[in-house]
Amino acid sequence: MKLSLVKKQEQVNRMKKEILAGLDLGTTKVCAVIAEKIPEKNKIDILGFGVAPSEGLHKGLVANIGKTAEAIKAAMSQASNRAGIEIKTLNVGVAGEHITSIRHRNYVTINREEKEITKEDLDRLEADVRTIRIPSDRQILHIIPEEFSVDHQGGIENPIGMSGSRLEASSHVVLASIAAIENIKKSVERAGYQVQDYILQPIASSASVLDESEKDLGVALLDIGGGTTDIAIYHKKSIKHTRVIGVAGNQVTNDIRESLGVITEEAERLKREYGYATEAAIIKDEDILIRGVGARGNTKIPISLLTQIISLRMRELFTLVDNEIRAAGFKSKIKAGIVLTGGGSLLRGCTELAEEVFGLPTRIGVPQDLGEGLSNEIESPEFATVAGLIKGIPGGKSSEYQILIRKNLKKSDNKFKQLFKKVQEFFNEL
């Protein structure tokens, strides 16, 4: 009896604290994490963790709402059971080739007598950005300020408290497909949860694996998942460019499957157990057993042959990313080099091949600043996104807001039309 009361009290105390949940909807797996934020230690304690196979997603997009909902249920159930706490709202990661980004510059005037810039002025800046014209099938996912200027004085990180008449900002605006976001929302709600925030996956991964010094010096993050590779470029502490490419680990697996004539599960096993991204990284080139299909018996091939298959696709991926970095104009600005994360980065020889293709220093990114609890279970590159999601990146929760803005704009347009009609009728009567 006493033990039961103690447990109940523990749950009440826990509920008083800041509890966060993150949901990473990947092409190959769905990951769920429940964590407690500890601001005084700048740490996050992992209370619960769950993983379920993902069958309802394709390249970051929901392809089957029912299957996606079941995977969410399974992953969240594991996490909740281990945490001993029920969660209803989630930070959800968003990816897919529908993601695009633009840079936008705008300003507001400070008309108050004291001319001191407040949070209200920053809110006005953001509200103004949300009214920009974008394609009708898109919505704003994030508005991330790159830098501010006050009365034409640039390079300001935080203008609150400063004095001036004109506040200007350059912002990185991330756009997403309305349909894609809506399908994620439906999947989460069908599983019995609510979306607290939508967060772009490479931004979430960046929050968990990048150092502030790297962001300042200039760095490119590559999150290599199953269906997509997510890119985030930082320079002078601000995000400058984001992009999602539809080439990732599943393409490597498919190449092995088709080249060797094996089933997908066998191709994945060969990749994980014996795969290298480059032949230069092979420690010992020995023969490995390949399990045959049907009447076809088992065969043996050297590791170097398997590596050749893998290397072609990985080199293509890194070349695509390198071209993207060059086209964005940041090749000379990423002095800190490349950080690889995601499950695809676990392929041996990845850093060596990346350094060869990019001509830049490369490291593997592992989630940082994790506290106690079950933190050791997600201290791996493949959980970089979900580790970042529980940190609660600002700038999400914008899909409903953007739709609301659009509705209000339509109402305003209608009112203007009505007014114009009345004016016309007035003059016609004269």
FENMO-V220139 format. One record per residue. N is the residue number from 0. PHI is phi in whole degrees, -180 to 180 (none if undefined). PSI is psi in degrees with one decimal (999 if undefined). OMEGA is omega in whole degrees, 0 to 359 (NA if undefined). Layout:
<<N:PHI:PSI:OMEGA> <N:PHI:PSI:OMEGA>>
This chain:
<<0:none:-49.4:179> <1:-60:-41.3:180> <2:-61:-41.9:179> <3:-62:-42.4:179> <4:-64:-38.8:178> <5:-62:-44.8:179> <6:-62:-42.5:179> <7:-63:-41.7:179> <8:-64:-40.2:178> <9:-60:-42.7:180> <10:-66:-40.7:178> <11:-62:-46.1:179> <12:-61:-39.1:181> <13:-66:-39.6:181> <14:-64:-27.8:178> <15:-71:-24.6:180> <16:-84:169.6:181> <17:-82:107.3:180> <18:-105:130.7:181> <19:-123:151.0:176> <20:-133:137.2:179> <21:-122:143.0:180> <22:-131:115.1:179> <23:-102:109.0:180> <24:-90:92.8:181> <25:-96:166.2:179> <26:-70:-32.8:182> <27:-102:-29.6:181> <28:-150:155.3:174> <29:-109:125.5:180> <30:-114:137.6:178> <31:-129:137.5:179> <32:-136:135.5:172> <33:-115:130.3:186> <34:-141:160.5:176> <35:-112:126.8:180> <36:-85:131.0:179> <37:-120:86.9:186> <38:-58:-39.2:184> <39:-64:-26.3:179> <40:-102:-4.1:185> <41:53:39.9:182> <42:-128:164.2:174> <43:-129:121.5:178> <44:-91:126.0:180> <45:-82:118.2:181> <46:-94:-34.1:182> <47:-152:148.6:184> <48:-146:136.7:180> <49:-146:145.6:179> <50:-134:137.2:177> <51:-138:145.6:177> <52:-60:141.6:181> <53:-106:118.7:180> <54:-119:-7.8:186> <55:-103:7.5:182> <56:-122:149.7:177> <57:-139:116.1:180> <58:51:45.3:176> <59:85:-5.7:181> <60:-108:143.8:176> <61:-71:119.3:179> <62:-103:-21.0:179> <63:-147:108.1:184> <64:-63:-42.1:181> <65:-60:-49.5:180> <66:-66:-38.2:178> <67:-65:-42.1:179> <68:-62:-40.5:179> <69:-65:-40.1:178> <70:-65:-39.6:177> <71:-63:-46.4:178> <72:-56:-47.3:183> <73:-64:-46.2:181> <74:-67:-44.4:180> <75:-68:-35.4:178> <76:-62:-44.1:176> <77:-59:-47.6:182> <78:-64:-43.8:181> <79:-65:-42.5:180> <80:-63:-41.5:181> <81:-73:-32.5:180> <82:-80:-24.3:184> <83:72:30.3:183> <84:-151:142.8:179> <85:-95:135.2:180> <86:-119:139.9:180> <87:-114:-25.9:181> <88:-115:141.7:187> <89:-133:144.6:164> <90:-86:122.6:187> <91:-114:131.8:178> <92:-78:143.2:180> <93:-124:134.7:177> <94:-146:-172.2:180> <95:117:157.6:182> <96:-71:-7.4:177> <97:-73:-13.5:181> <98:-73:128.2:174> <99:-135:167.3:179> <100:-143:151.5:176> <101:-136:158.8:173> <102:-104:136.6:183> <103:-135:138.9:178> <104:-122:130.8:179> <105:-149:172.7:182> <106:-147:160.6:171> <107:-133:154.0:177> <108:-98:147.5:179> <109:-102:106.6:186> <110:-98:-6.7:180> <111:-67:151.3:184> <112:-61:-39.7:183> <113:-78:-16.4:176> <114:61:21.4:179> <115:-90:130.5:183> <116:-78:131.9:181> <117:-122:176.7:177> <118:-61:-33.1:178> <119:-56:-39.0:180> <120:-67:-37.6:176> <121:-65:-40.1:177> <122:-62:-38.2:178> <123:-65:-38.5:177> <124:-60:-47.0:181> <125:-65:-42.6:179> <126:-61:-36.0:178> <127:-67:-40.2:178> <128:-62:-38.3:183> <129:-67:-10.9:179> <130:-97:2.3:181> <131:-67:153.0:179> <132:-74:126.4:175> <133:-134:161.9:179> <134:-54:146.8:185> <135:-63:-21.7:180> <136:-95:10.1:182> <137:-116:158.8:174> <138:-141:158.9:179> <139:-80:125.9:178> <140:-95:-44.9:180> <141:-141:146.0:166> <142:-123:108.1:185> <143:-116:110.6:179> <144:-62:132.3:176> <145:-90:-46.5:176> <146:-162:157.9:178> <147:-114:159.2:169> <148:-137:142.7:180> <149:-121:118.0:183> <150:52:45.1:176> <151:72:8.5:173> <152:-90:109.9:186> <153:-90:-176.3:177> <154:73:23.1:182> <155:-96:126.3:180> <156:-82:-43.5:181> <157:-137:107.8:185> <158:-85:-7.1:184> <159:-61:129.7:181> <160:96:-16.4:179> <161:-78:160.8:179> <162:-106:141.1:179> <163:175:169.9:180> <164:-106:-19.4:184> <165:-136:120.3:177> <166:-108:122.7:183> <167:-123:148.6:181> <168:-144:143.5:168> <169:-103:127.0:184> <170:-125:146.6:172> <171:-95:113.4:185> <172:-107:119.3:180> <173:-99:128.3:180> <174:-110:147.3:178> <175:-137:159.8:177> <176:-70:130.2:177> <177:-60:-43.2:181> <178:-63:-41.9:181> <179:-63:-43.9:179> <180:-66:-41.2:180> <181:-63:-39.3:179> <182:-68:-35.6:174> <183:-64:-46.8:180> <184:-58:-45.2:179> <185:-62:-41.4:180> <186:-64:-44.7:180> <187:-65:-45.0:181> <188:-67:-37.3:177> <189:-65:-29.6:178> <190:-77:-10.2:177> <191:102:19.0:182> <192:-128:170.9:177> <193:-121:145.4:177> <194:-82:122.0:175> <195:-85:-41.9:183> <196:-154:141.3:171> <197:-99:126.9:185> <198:-129:128.0:178> <199:-61:129.7:188> <200:-59:-44.7:179> <201:-64:-29.2:176> <202:-70:-40.6:176> <203:-63:-46.8:179> <204:-60:-40.7:179> <205:-60:-40.2:181> <206:-63:-27.1:184> <207:-97:-22.2:187> <208:-120:-13.9:183> <209:-96:143.0:173> <210:-86:151.2:178> <211:-61:-34.2:179> <212:-65:-35.9:178> <213:-67:-43.3:179> <214:-62:-35.0:180> <215:-72:-46.5:183> <216:-71:-31.7:183> <217:117:119.2:184> <218:-150:149.5:175> <219:-117:121.8:178> <220:-97:131.7:176> <221:-119:110.4:177> <222:-99:102.4:184> <223:-93:104.2:180> <224:-98:-155.6:178> <225:-83:-47.6:184> <226:-100:-28.2:183> <227:-137:157.9:170> <228:-114:120.8:183> <229:-99:135.5:182> <230:-117:135.7:173> <231:-138:124.4:180> <232:-111:129.4:178> <233:-118:146.3:175> <234:-156:134.8:183> <235:53:44.1:175> <236:73:-3.3:183> <237:-114:148.1:174> <238:-73:133.7:185> <239:-115:-27.4:185> <240:-157:138.6:174> <241:-134:147.5:180> <242:-160:146.2:176> <243:-119:126.2:181> <244:-112:135.0:184> <245:-84:36.5:174> <246:-127:125.0:184> <247:-160:-156.0:187> <248:-61:-35.0:181> <249:-66:-31.6:177> <250:-67:-36.8:177> <251:-63:-46.6:179> <252:-60:-42.2:180> <253:-65:-37.6:177> <254:-61:-42.5:179> <255:-65:-44.0:181> <256:-59:-47.8:182> <257:-73:-38.1:183> <258:-70:-38.8:185> <259:-100:-7.3:179> <260:67:45.9:180> <261:-121:167.5:177> <262:-75:163.9:184> <263:-59:-42.3:181> <264:-61:-40.1:179> <265:-69:-40.3:178> <266:-61:-41.1:179> <267:-66:-40.9:179> <268:-62:-45.6:179> <269:-61:-41.5:179> <270:-62:-47.8:184> <271:-70:-41.7:186> <272:-85:-35.0:188> <273:-126:-1.9:187> <274:-76:144.0:172> <275:-131:148.4:178> <276:-80:-21.1:180> <277:-149:145.7:181> <278:-65:-27.6:181> <279:-62:-22.4:183> <280:-90:-8.3:182> <281:-64:125.1:180> <282:-80:-47.7:180> <283:-142:119.1:182> <284:-86:91.5:180> <285:-115:163.9:179> <286:-75:141.9:178> <287:-124:149.7:183> <288:-84:131.1:176> <289:-112:124.8:181> <290:-77:123.9:183> <291:-78:168.0:180> <292:-113:130.6:178> <293:62:-125.7:182> <294:-75:-17.0:180> <295:-74:121.5:182> <296:-77:176.4:176> <297:-68:146.0:178> <298:-133:169.3:177> <299:-122:140.3:174> <300:-137:154.8:176> <301:-75:151.5:178> <302:-58:-33.6:181> <303:-61:-34.1:178> <304:-69:-43.9:176> <305:-59:-42.3:181> <306:-64:-37.6:178> <307:-60:-40.9:179> <308:-64:-47.0:182> <309:-66:-43.8:186> <310:-61:-37.0:180> <311:-59:-46.3:181> <312:-71:-41.0:180> <313:-66:-37.7:177> <314:-66:-39.6:177> <315:-61:-44.5:180> <316:-60:-50.6:181> <317:-65:-33.5:178> <318:-67:-41.2:176> <319:-60:-43.7:179> <320:-66:-43.1:179> <321:-60:-42.0:177> <322:-63:-38.8:179> <323:-64:-43.1:180> <324:-64:-41.8:179> <325:-65:-45.4:181> <326:-63:-32.7:179> <327:-78:-10.1:177> <328:83:24.8:184> <329:-117:6.7:184> <330:-58:-41.5:182> <331:-82:-7.4:186> <332:-102:-9.1:182> <333:-93:71.4:184> <334:-66:-26.8:180> <335:-81:-8.0:175> <336:90:-148.3:187> <337:-115:138.2:173> <338:-119:120.5:179> <339:-98:135.6:175> <340:-147:-175.7:186> <341:87:165.1:182> <342:-58:-33.2:180> <343:-65:-23.5:180> <344:-74:-13.1:179> <345:-74:-10.5:177> <346:-63:125.1:183> <347:-62:138.9:180> <348:88:4.0:182> <349:-62:-46.4:182> <350:-64:-40.2:180> <351:-63:-44.7:180> <352:-67:-41.2:179> <353:-61:-43.8:179> <354:-64:-34.6:178> <355:-68:-45.5:183> <356:-74:-46.5:184> <357:-83:-24.5:186> <358:67:29.7:183> <359:-137:151.7:176> <360:-61:142.4:185> <361:-135:140.3:174> <362:-136:165.0:175> <363:-92:129.5:181> <364:-92:125.9:180> <365:-119:140.1:179> <366:-50:133.9:182> <367:-116:171.6:176> <368:55:37.5:174> <369:-95:141.6:184> <370:-88:-129.2:183> <371:-98:-152.5:180> <372:73:-129.2:184> <373:-99:22.4:185> <374:-57:-33.8:181> <375:-62:-23.2:181> <376:-74:-20.7:179> <377:-115:13.8:176> <378:-82:63.6:181> <379:-148:147.4:179> <380:-55:-31.7:183> <381:-70:-11.1:178> <382:-113:20.5:181> <383:-62:-41.9:182> <384:-65:-50.3:184> <385:-67:-30.5:176> <386:-67:-34.0:177> <387:-76:-32.5:182> <388:-63:-35.2:182> <389:-76:-9.0:176> <390:-81:-15.0:176> <391:70:72.7:181> <392:-68:130.2:180> <393:-72:155.0:175> <394:109:-0.9:178> <395:-91:-151.9:177> <396:54:35.4:189> <397:-108:-9.8:185> <398:-64:-49.4:179> <399:-65:-38.5:181> <400:-62:-45.4:181> <401:-64:-41.2:178> <402:-64:-39.5:177> <403:-61:-44.6:178> <404:-57:-45.3:182> <405:-64:-39.5:178> <406:-62:-43.3:179> <407:-65:-37.6:178> <408:-65:-39.6:178> <409:-64:-40.3:178> <410:-61:-42.4:179> <411:-63:-42.3:178> <412:-60:-42.7:180> <413:-64:-41.5:179> <414:-63:-40.8:179> <415:-64:-42.4:179> <416:-62:-41.7:179> <417:-64:-42.6:178> <418:-63:-44.8:179> <419:-61:-40.4:179> <420:-63:-43.1:180> <421:-63:-41.2:178> <422:-62:-43.4:179> <423:-61:-45.6:179> <424:-61:-38.4:180> <425:-62:-47.1:181> <426:-71:-31.0:177> <427:-66:-31.4:180> <428:-76:-18.2:181> <429:-72:999:NA>>
